[in-house]
């Protein structure tokens, strides 16, 4: 009788333990079902947003490339001039003065370099005695009248200057003021020009000869002078 009672008690205890384990497992299963799952599907909106952002950034990159192309295109310009009665056209590239505040379109076959403070020399690579001296000053720091008087005094010291015609100064049609003179010698000449343009007052002194005849080419280059 006692043996049967003991067996029955053991059986009841085992049943309680099994029921408890089953209940715990059921609760854990229910908890997992109720918790939100972190699936890759829920991460997709972030990827789509990134794609949208990248597509929105593309036009900005295109605009940057366009600006770079435009800047590059502006560094070259066709210059037409006469040499020994012959019409010529060449591509000039932008050149900036080292010491002065101007830039200009420079034809091949010339070198621009500082001569002294406030003065540059644009020299023919073929003959160093053919050159153009360039002096610029900001219009706020001087006057066209003073620059003109200075140029006239210099040309009078060189010889008997003759005023250049409006046709000879046609390249400076965009200048606010312009005046020029020439002193002719047997096979050489000295040309002096003063003009006001783009907030700069510029004085030019050209030394040329009949062999090269580059006066018109140098005047055409000078007409492109502008502030940096």
Secondary structure, DSSP 8 states (H G I E B T S, - for coil): -HHHHHHHHHHHHHHHHHHHHHHHHHHHHHHHHHS----GGGGHHHHHHHHHHHHHHHHHHHHHHHHHHHHHHTTEEEEEEEETTEEEEEEEEEEE-SSSSEEEEE-TTEEEEEEETTEEEEEESS-TTSEEEEEEEETTTS-HHHHHHHHHHHHHHHS--EE--TTTTGGGTT-SEEEEEEEE-SSEEEEEEEEEETTEEEEEEEEEETTT--HHHHHHHHTT-EE-
